[in-house]
Each structure stands twice: as structure tokens, then as C-alpha cells.
Amino acid sequence: MGRMKKMSITGGTALIGLGVGFILFKHSVFYFIASLFIGIGVGLLIEYLTKREK
């Protein structure tokens, strides 16, 4: 898996987290930050799992 594809996975899940964060932003800014971190974490987890299977 190339470096660009790895960055795309992390970036894509971070953008998903950002989108969810904007929806939850009206409740609390902490939900916004948490959803962004969760998105990045999920992306890193997916990268690890796809790398480990090889």
C-alpha cells in the first residue's frame, strides 16, 4: 500500500469526523473535537489492520 493511499484513508476518515463534528457542534465544542479525534483514530486503525494483513 502506497504512502499516498495511507494518507487518503486517514484524511478521509478525518473528514468524516469533521462532518459529524459540525453536526454535533451545536451541542458542545467538545463533541466537535472528539469526533475529529475519533475520525483520525479510526483511519489510523484501518491503516494498521490493512498493513498487518500483508
Helices and strands as residue ranges (DSSP letters): H 3-24, H 29-52
